[in-house]
Amino acid sequence: MSLRLNNIRTQILLALLLVSLLPLLLIGGYALQSSTSMLHQHAIEKGGSKLSLVNEQIQMFFQGVQGDMFYLRDSNDVGLYLAALKQGDEATRKLMLANLSNSFRQFSQNRHIYDQVRLIDNDGMEIVRISLNGDTAAIIPEDKLLNKKNRYFVTESLKQPNGGVYISPLDLKEKSPGVLEDPPRPSIRYGTSLFDTDKKQQGMILLNTLGTDVVELVKNAQSASQTLLFVSPEGFYFYHPDATKAWGGPTDLKTGANLFTDYPELKDRLGDGSKPSEFQLGERFISTFPVKLNNGQHTIGTLISIADNAVVFAPVWSAFWKYLGMGALILLLSGLVAVRLSRHITRPLDELTEVVERLSLGETDTPVNVPAYDKTQALSAAVERLRKSLNILTRRISK
């Protein structure tokens, strides 16, 4: 009987605990699954949104460059200089060149996004060079002008037809042939050929944009939850959180640091669309977005966002451990309540068991007065009637 009572108590205890535990498991499992799914989707969308924003900022930076180049090409000062050049009057040419230089300097000072503004002749010789140093645009003296005929961006710009535009790759500037500037200064050059009124080519206009400002746009968008990268079409880093990896290409710092070495699985997955490409690759969430200029005709590189699963799902695990701790506390409190309640339910049965055992030993004088309720109370009353019946039977037998 005692064993049976213990089983009843255990069963009551387990039932009460299960009533508390099952909702915790169901709610916790649902919350974990829904949170994971939500963070998965959020991680993918967040990467794409971040790249879209950075790409838009880069587009805005370059938005007016082509217009600026054509503005200079078609300006009165350039026209007057070309007319004087055509006439062959050296004094007039020098005067028009001085006016042109001042006009270019004022333009550079106002726009403040060009490292250099240049007029170059058909032989690659600089005729005018305006250099921006900090906040000041300065005219470079004639004896400091250089011949750039061997530079690829000059060669390509001179090949452009009337109205054509050449946009160079983003790379580091040289201070002399084969020697990079120190500290490194990246630039994208915009070039267009220059023609006089007789449709005769007279050189080119070349604008050197401040590529450092472009890289800063990517750097400023970096966050602890995402790794942002900006790479060339060949995979060399324009920007990497580890600065030693940047500009590793063969025409830059030549370190060889490359995206496709660090992440070979991305070799054929950078995409070339007009929207971010988003996918999960192993333990990482990846978003890529090519940066295109000149109405999508010229790709300068690709923006990449990489987020590790551990970072993305960190809030889930943090919430999980908090929930687990809260669940353990609830389970402990439920267990204490369940133990107390099961004892309260089974105590009358224990006492009635003892009463029945005493009756079986002939102890029929003590009234049965077990505090009870419901069916247990009815059982207690029945035992009391049994005790009285035994007393009556005993007296009759004695007579």
C-alpha positions as CSV (number, residue, x, y, z in Angstrom):
1,M,0.0,0.0,0.0
2,S,2.8,2.4,0.9
3,L,4.6,1.6,-2.4
4,R,1.3,2.3,-4.2
5,L,0.9,5.6,-2.4
6,N,4.4,6.5,-3.3
7,N,3.7,5.8,-6.9
8,I,0.6,8.0,-6.8
9,R,2.6,10.8,-5.2
10,T,5.3,10.4,-7.9
11,Q,2.7,10.3,-10.6
12,I,1.0,13.4,-9.3
13,L,4.4,15.1,-9.0
14,L,5.4,14.2,-12.5
15,A,2.1,15.3,-13.9
16,L,2.3,18.7,-12.2
17,L,5.9,19.2,-13.4
18,L,4.9,18.3,-17.0
19,V,2.1,20.8,-16.9
20,S,4.8,23.4,-16.2
21,L,7.5,22.0,-18.4
22,L,5.6,21.4,-21.6
23,P,4.5,25.0,-22.2
24,L,8.1,26.1,-21.5
25,L,9.4,23.7,-24.1
26,L,6.7,24.5,-26.7
27,I,7.0,28.3,-26.3
28,G,10.8,28.2,-26.1
29,G,11.1,26.0,-29.2
30,Y,8.8,28.2,-31.2
31,A,10.6,31.3,-30.1
32,L,14.0,29.9,-30.9
33,Q,12.8,28.7,-34.3
34,S,11.1,31.9,-35.2
35,S,13.9,34.1,-34.0
36,T,16.5,32.0,-35.9
37,S,14.4,32.3,-39.1
38,M,13.9,36.1,-38.6
39,L,17.6,36.7,-37.9
40,H,18.5,34.6,-41.0
41,Q,16.3,36.7,-43.2
42,H,17.5,39.9,-41.5
43,A,21.2,39.0,-41.9
44,I,20.7,38.6,-45.7
45,E,18.6,41.7,-46.1
46,K,20.9,43.8,-43.8
47,G,24.0,42.9,-45.9
48,G,22.2,43.8,-49.2
49,S,20.8,47.1,-47.7
50,K,24.2,48.1,-46.4
51,L,25.8,47.5,-49.8
52,S,23.0,49.3,-51.6
53,L,23.6,52.4,-49.3
54,V,27.3,52.4,-49.8
55,N,26.9,51.9,-53.6
56,E,24.5,54.8,-53.7
57,Q,27.0,57.0,-51.9
58,I,29.7,56.1,-54.3
59,Q,27.4,56.8,-57.3
60,M,26.6,60.2,-55.8
61,F,30.3,61.0,-55.4
62,F,30.9,60.3,-59.1
63,Q,27.6,61.6,-60.3
64,G,28.8,65.0,-61.6
65,V,32.3,64.0,-62.7
66,Q,31.5,63.4,-66.4
67,G,29.5,66.6,-66.5
68,D,32.4,68.5,-65.0
69,M,34.8,67.1,-67.6
70,F,32.5,68.2,-70.5
71,Y,32.0,71.6,-68.8
72,L,35.7,72.2,-68.8
73,R,36.1,70.9,-72.3
74,D,33.4,73.3,-73.6
75,S,34.3,76.3,-71.5
76,N,35.1,79.6,-73.1
77,D,38.6,79.6,-71.6
78,V,39.4,76.3,-73.3
79,G,37.8,77.6,-76.5
80,L,39.9,80.8,-76.4
81,Y,43.0,78.9,-75.7
82,L,42.4,76.5,-78.7
83,A,41.7,79.5,-80.9
84,A,45.0,81.2,-79.9
85,L,46.8,77.9,-80.4
86,K,45.3,77.7,-83.9
87,Q,46.3,81.3,-84.7
88,G,49.9,80.6,-83.7
89,D,50.3,83.9,-81.7
90,E,52.5,82.9,-78.8
91,A,51.7,86.0,-76.7
92,T,48.0,85.4,-77.0
93,R,48.4,81.7,-76.4
94,K,50.3,82.4,-73.1
95,L,47.6,84.9,-72.0
96,M,44.8,82.5,-72.8
97,L,46.8,79.7,-71.1
98,A,47.1,81.9,-67.9
99,N,43.3,82.6,-68.0
100,L,42.6,78.9,-68.6
101,S,44.9,77.9,-65.7
102,N,43.2,80.3,-63.3
103,S,39.8,79.0,-64.5
104,F,40.8,75.4,-63.8
105,R,42.2,76.4,-60.4
106,Q,39.0,78.1,-59.4
107,F,37.0,75.1,-60.6
108,S,39.1,72.7,-58.6
109,Q,38.9,74.9,-55.5
110,N,35.1,74.9,-55.7
111,R,34.5,71.3,-56.5
112,H,37.1,69.9,-54.0
113,I,36.8,66.3,-55.2
114,Y,39.7,66.3,-57.7
115,D,43.2,65.5,-56.8
116,Q,44.3,66.9,-60.2
117,V,42.7,68.7,-63.1
118,R,44.8,68.6,-66.3
119,L,45.0,69.7,-69.9
120,I,47.3,67.4,-71.8
121,D,48.4,67.7,-75.4
122,N,48.5,65.0,-78.1
123,D,52.0,64.0,-77.1
124,G,51.0,63.4,-73.5
125,M,52.6,66.6,-72.2
126,E,50.9,68.4,-69.4
127,I,49.9,71.9,-70.5
128,V,48.0,72.7,-67.3
129,R,48.0,70.9,-64.0
130,I,46.0,71.9,-61.0
131,S,46.8,70.0,-57.8
132,L,44.7,70.0,-54.7
133,N,46.7,70.0,-51.5
134,G,44.5,69.8,-48.5
135,D,42.0,72.6,-49.0
136,T,44.0,74.6,-51.5
137,A,44.1,74.1,-55.3
138,A,47.3,75.3,-56.8
139,I,48.6,75.9,-60.4
140,I,51.7,73.8,-61.0
141,P,54.5,75.9,-62.6
142,E,55.5,75.1,-66.2
143,D,58.9,73.8,-65.3
144,K,57.3,71.2,-63.0
145,L,54.9,69.8,-65.7
146,L,55.5,66.2,-66.9
147,N,55.1,64.1,-69.9
148,K,52.5,61.3,-69.3
149,K,52.4,59.7,-72.7
150,N,53.4,56.3,-71.3
151,R,50.6,56.3,-68.7
152,Y,47.7,54.0,-69.7
153,F,45.0,56.5,-68.8
154,V,46.5,59.1,-71.1
155,T,46.9,56.7,-74.0
156,E,43.3,55.5,-73.6
157,S,41.8,58.9,-73.2
158,L,43.5,60.2,-76.4
159,K,41.9,57.3,-78.2
160,Q,38.4,58.5,-77.4
161,P,36.3,60.0,-80.2
162,N,34.7,63.4,-79.8
163,G,32.3,63.0,-76.8
164,G,33.8,59.7,-75.7
165,V,34.7,59.1,-72.1
166,Y,37.5,56.9,-70.6
167,I,37.2,55.8,-67.0
168,S,40.3,54.3,-65.5
169,P,40.4,51.5,-62.9
170,L,40.8,52.5,-59.2
171,D,44.5,52.3,-58.5
172,L,47.3,54.1,-56.7
173,K,49.0,57.2,-58.1
174,E,52.6,57.4,-59.0
175,K,54.8,60.4,-58.1
176,S,57.3,59.3,-60.8
177,P,57.4,56.3,-63.3
178,G,57.2,53.1,-61.2
179,V,57.3,54.9,-57.9
180,L,54.0,55.2,-55.9
181,E,53.2,58.3,-53.8
182,D,53.7,57.9,-50.1
183,P,51.3,57.7,-48.4
184,P,49.4,55.8,-51.1
185,R,46.7,57.9,-52.8
186,P,44.1,56.0,-54.9
187,S,42.4,57.7,-57.9
188,I,40.0,57.1,-60.7
189,R,40.7,59.2,-63.8
190,Y,38.2,60.5,-66.2
191,G,39.5,61.5,-69.6
192,T,38.0,62.8,-72.8
193,S,39.6,64.0,-76.1
194,L,39.7,67.7,-76.9
195,F,38.9,69.0,-80.4
196,D,39.1,72.5,-81.9
197,T,36.5,74.1,-84.2
198,D,38.1,72.3,-87.2
199,K,37.4,68.9,-85.6
200,K,41.2,68.5,-85.1
201,Q,42.3,66.8,-81.9
202,Q,44.3,69.1,-79.6
203,G,44.8,66.9,-76.6
204,M,42.6,65.9,-73.7
205,I,41.0,66.9,-70.5
206,L,41.9,64.6,-67.5
207,L,40.3,64.6,-64.0
208,N,41.8,62.7,-61.1
209,T,39.2,62.0,-58.5
210,L,40.0,61.6,-54.8
211,G,39.8,57.8,-54.5
212,T,40.6,58.1,-50.8
213,D,37.2,59.6,-50.3
214,V,35.6,56.6,-52.1
215,V,37.4,54.1,-49.9
216,E,36.4,56.2,-46.8
217,L,32.7,55.7,-47.7
218,V,33.2,51.9,-47.4
219,K,35.3,52.2,-44.2
220,N,32.8,54.4,-42.5
221,A,30.0,51.8,-43.2
222,Q,32.0,49.1,-41.4
223,S,30.3,47.6,-38.3
224,A,31.0,45.0,-35.7
225,S,28.4,42.6,-37.1
226,Q,29.6,42.7,-40.7
227,T,32.9,42.6,-42.5
228,L,32.8,45.0,-45.5
229,L,35.2,44.6,-48.4
230,F,35.8,46.5,-51.6
231,V,37.7,44.6,-54.3
232,S,38.8,45.1,-57.9
233,P,37.4,42.9,-60.7
234,E,40.5,40.8,-60.2
235,G,39.8,40.4,-56.4
236,F,42.5,42.7,-55.1
237,Y,41.4,44.7,-52.1
238,F,40.7,48.4,-52.3
239,Y,39.5,48.2,-48.7
240,H,39.9,45.6,-46.1
241,P,39.5,46.0,-42.3
242,D,43.1,44.7,-42.1
243,A,44.9,47.6,-43.8
244,T,47.9,45.5,-44.7
245,K,45.7,43.6,-47.2
246,A,44.7,46.7,-49.2
247,W,46.2,47.5,-52.6
248,G,47.9,44.2,-53.1
249,G,47.6,44.2,-56.9
250,P,50.6,44.0,-59.4
251,T,50.3,47.8,-60.2
252,D,49.9,48.9,-56.6
253,L,51.7,47.5,-53.5
254,K,52.2,44.1,-55.0
255,T,51.6,42.1,-51.8
256,G,49.3,39.7,-53.6
257,A,46.6,39.8,-50.9
258,N,43.5,38.8,-52.8
259,L,39.8,38.0,-52.0
260,F,39.9,34.8,-54.0
261,T,42.9,33.5,-51.9
262,D,41.1,34.4,-48.7
263,Y,37.7,33.2,-49.8
264,P,38.1,30.8,-52.8
265,E,34.5,29.9,-52.6
266,L,33.6,33.4,-53.9
267,K,35.6,33.0,-57.1
268,D,32.5,32.7,-59.3
269,R,29.9,34.3,-57.1
270,L,30.5,38.0,-57.1
271,G,27.6,38.7,-59.6
272,D,27.3,41.5,-62.1
273,G,23.7,42.6,-61.7
274,S,22.2,46.0,-60.8
275,K,21.1,44.7,-57.4
276,P,22.8,43.0,-54.5
277,S,23.4,39.3,-54.7
278,E,22.6,37.6,-51.4
279,F,23.3,34.0,-50.3
280,Q,24.5,31.8,-47.4
281,L,27.8,30.1,-47.9
282,G,28.7,27.6,-45.2
283,E,28.9,29.4,-41.9
284,R,28.7,32.9,-43.5
285,F,26.0,35.2,-44.9
286,I,27.4,36.8,-48.1
287,S,26.1,39.9,-50.0
288,T,27.8,41.3,-53.1
289,F,27.1,44.3,-55.2
290,P,29.2,45.5,-58.3
291,V,29.9,49.2,-58.4
292,K,29.3,50.5,-61.9
293,L,29.9,54.0,-63.3
294,N,28.9,55.7,-66.6
295,N,25.3,54.3,-66.6
296,G,26.4,50.8,-65.7
297,Q,29.0,50.6,-68.5
298,H,32.1,50.6,-66.4
299,T,32.6,48.3,-63.4
300,I,35.3,49.6,-61.0
301,G,34.9,46.8,-58.3
302,T,32.6,44.9,-56.1
303,L,31.3,45.6,-52.6
304,I,31.1,42.5,-50.3
305,S,29.4,42.0,-46.9
306,I,30.4,39.0,-44.9
307,A,28.6,38.1,-41.6
308,D,29.4,34.9,-39.6
309,N,26.7,32.7,-38.3
310,A,28.1,33.1,-34.8
311,V,27.7,36.9,-35.0
312,V,24.3,36.8,-36.7
313,F,22.8,34.3,-34.2
314,A,24.5,35.7,-31.1
315,P,21.2,37.4,-30.0
316,V,19.4,34.1,-30.3
317,W,21.9,32.3,-28.1
318,S,22.0,35.1,-25.6
319,A,18.2,35.0,-25.4
320,F,18.3,31.2,-25.3
321,W,20.5,31.1,-22.2
322,K,18.4,33.8,-20.5
323,Y,15.3,31.8,-21.3
324,L,17.0,28.6,-20.1
325,G,17.8,30.3,-16.8
326,M,14.3,31.6,-16.5
327,G,12.9,28.2,-17.4
328,A,15.1,26.5,-14.8
329,L,13.9,29.0,-12.1
330,I,10.2,28.4,-13.1
331,L,10.8,24.6,-13.1
332,L,12.4,24.8,-9.6
333,L,9.5,26.9,-8.3
334,S,7.0,24.6,-10.0
335,G,8.8,21.6,-8.5
336,L,8.5,23.0,-5.0
337,V,4.8,23.8,-5.5
338,A,4.3,20.3,-7.0
339,V,6.0,18.6,-4.1
340,R,3.9,20.5,-1.6
341,L,0.7,20.0,-3.5
342,S,1.3,16.2,-4.0
343,R,2.0,15.8,-0.3
344,H,-1.2,17.7,0.5
345,I,-3.1,15.4,-1.8
346,T,-1.6,12.1,-0.6
347,R,-1.3,12.9,3.2
348,P,-5.0,11.9,4.0
349,L,-4.4,8.6,2.1
350,D,-1.2,8.0,4.2
351,E,-3.2,8.7,7.4
352,L,-6.1,6.5,6.3
353,T,-3.6,3.7,5.5
354,E,-2.3,3.9,9.1
355,V,-5.9,3.9,10.5
356,V,-6.8,0.8,8.5
357,E,-3.6,-0.9,9.6
358,R,-4.5,-0.2,13.3
359,L,-8.0,-1.5,12.7
360,S,-6.6,-4.7,11.3
361,L,-4.7,-5.0,14.6
362,G,-7.8,-4.6,16.6
363,E,-7.3,-1.0,17.7
364,T,-11.0,0.2,17.2
365,D,-11.3,2.7,20.1
366,T,-9.8,5.7,18.4
367,P,-12.3,7.6,16.2
368,V,-11.2,8.2,12.6
369,N,-10.7,11.9,12.3
370,V,-8.5,12.5,9.2
371,P,-8.7,16.0,7.7
372,A,-9.7,15.3,4.1
373,Y,-11.7,16.5,1.1
374,D,-13.8,15.2,-1.7
375,K,-13.5,11.4,-2.3
376,T,-10.8,11.1,0.5
377,Q,-13.3,12.6,2.9
378,A,-15.9,10.1,1.8
379,L,-13.3,7.3,2.3
380,S,-12.5,8.6,5.8
381,A,-16.2,8.6,6.7
382,A,-16.5,5.0,5.4
383,V,-13.5,3.9,7.5
384,E,-15.1,5.6,10.6
385,R,-18.4,3.6,9.9
386,L,-16.3,0.5,9.6
387,R,-14.7,1.2,13.0
388,K,-18.0,1.6,14.6
389,S,-19.4,-1.5,13.0
390,L,-16.4,-3.5,14.3
391,N,-17.0,-2.1,17.8
392,I,-20.7,-3.2,17.7
393,L,-19.7,-6.6,16.3
394,T,-17.1,-7.0,19.0
395,R,-19.6,-6.1,21.8
396,R,-22.1,-8.6,20.4
397,I,-19.6,-11.3,20.3
398,S,-18.6,-10.6,23.9
399,K,-22.2,-11.0,25.1
